[in-house]
Amino acid sequence: MPARENPKDAAAKRGRKVPMDLVLSPALEPLARAMECGAKKYGAWNWRATPVRYSVYLAAMLRHLLAAAARQDADHESGLDPLAHVMASCLIVLDARAHGTLIDDRPQQKETS
């Protein structure tokens, strides 16, 4: 007699559950540290209390990505890996969008024919 599949396992396979096991835990601690730095500097959850501009976070992401590309392994202010700050900025943009506090001020693209 074949073993029955657990109903929760079956639901996960059908895509009803978010595959949280795919989030790598070594990335979570640096992300939390970057969020902690931001909370100390700007206030925790500030992007939900006051709308934030997309362009500000894109600029921050680009600065931190360029630092990482230049082999800077520690941010000059926080001492954290610049990629932790990139993750934090991405989190804030996605969360602000989900909560209606993101001002999308990215330039409009001209349509090409």
C-alpha positions as MATLAB code, in Angstrom:
seq = 'MPARENPKDAAAKRGRKVPMDLVLSPALEPLARAMECGAKKYGAWNWRATPVRYSVYLAAMLRHLLAAAARQDADHESGLDPLAHVMASCLIVLDARAHGTLIDDRPQQKETS';
ca = [
       0.000    0.000    0.000;
       1.599    3.318   -1.094;
       2.121    6.012    1.522;
      -0.367    8.846    1.381;
       0.917   12.334    0.768;
       0.429   14.868    3.510;
      -2.223   17.419    2.368;
       0.053   20.325    3.333;
       2.828   18.899    1.134;
       0.393   18.578   -1.754;
      -0.765   22.201   -1.350;
       2.845   23.409   -1.332;
       3.548   21.511   -4.564;
       0.552   23.137   -6.265;
       2.027   26.585   -5.662;
      -0.481   27.655   -3.026;
       2.276   28.313   -0.514;
       5.138   30.778   -0.889;
       8.387   28.754   -1.068;
      10.048   30.478    1.894;
      12.613   27.696    2.049;
      14.195   29.285   -1.020;
      15.172   32.388    0.996;
      18.711   31.778    2.093;
      19.224   32.412    5.779;
      22.788   33.794    5.430;
      21.237   36.751    3.584;
      18.723   37.512    6.319;
      21.148   38.597    9.038;
      22.935   41.219    6.877;
      19.530   42.430    5.681;
      18.311   42.761    9.264;
      21.502   44.646   10.199;
      21.016   47.052    7.286;
      17.392   47.566    8.301;
      18.573   48.223   11.868;
      20.994   50.901   10.615;
      18.183   52.536    8.668;
      15.849   52.389   11.659;
      18.422   54.155   13.830;
      19.090   56.787   11.173;
      15.588   57.428    9.786;
      13.152   55.696   12.131;
      11.748   52.180   11.952;
       9.097   51.645    9.301;
       9.399   55.271    8.150;
       8.444   54.354    4.577;
       5.014   53.281    5.759;
       4.411   56.444    7.789;
       5.534   58.891    5.094;
       5.573   58.228    1.339;
       8.979   57.593   -0.195;
      10.271   58.277   -3.696;
      11.335   55.376   -5.871;
      14.217   57.415   -7.335;
      15.817   57.909   -3.912;
      15.982   54.157   -3.318;
      17.139   53.380   -6.860;
      19.983   55.861   -6.410;
      20.926   54.238   -3.088;
      20.830   50.772   -4.669;
      23.074   51.929   -7.505;
      25.584   53.562   -5.121;
      25.814   50.365   -3.077;
      26.033   48.166   -6.185;
      28.846   50.320   -7.556;
      30.647   50.038   -4.215;
      30.306   46.250   -4.377;
      31.532   46.244   -7.988;
      34.557   48.268   -6.851;
      35.346   45.489   -4.358;
      34.279   47.512   -1.333;
      33.218   44.816    1.101;
      32.196   47.154    3.923;
      30.058   50.274    3.726;
      31.990   53.285    5.039;
      29.193   54.269    7.441;
      27.709   50.965    8.655;
      30.565   48.531    8.110;
      28.098   46.161    6.435;
      28.430   44.581    3.032;
      27.007   47.059    0.488;
      24.788   44.295   -0.866;
      22.955   44.217    2.488;
      21.998   47.833    1.839;
      20.858   46.938   -1.687;
      18.581   44.248   -0.219;
      17.234   46.707    2.350;
      16.423   49.275   -0.339;
      14.679   46.625   -2.445;
      12.663   45.507    0.587;
      11.573   49.072    1.308;
      10.512   49.753   -2.300;
       8.495   46.535   -2.486;
       6.917   47.075    0.926;
       6.102   50.733    0.233;
       4.480   49.733   -3.068;
       2.416   47.063   -1.303;
       1.271   49.578    1.320;
       0.552   52.467   -1.045;
       3.360   54.701    0.203;
       5.667   54.514   -2.822;
       5.875   57.572   -5.075;
       6.905   56.227   -8.462;
       8.912   59.146   -9.802;
      10.939   57.154  -12.299;
      11.234   58.926  -15.645;
       8.682   57.942  -18.252;
      10.114   55.949  -21.134;
       9.475   57.177  -24.631;
       7.649   54.605  -26.668;
       9.518   53.419  -29.714;
       7.739   52.274  -32.817;
];
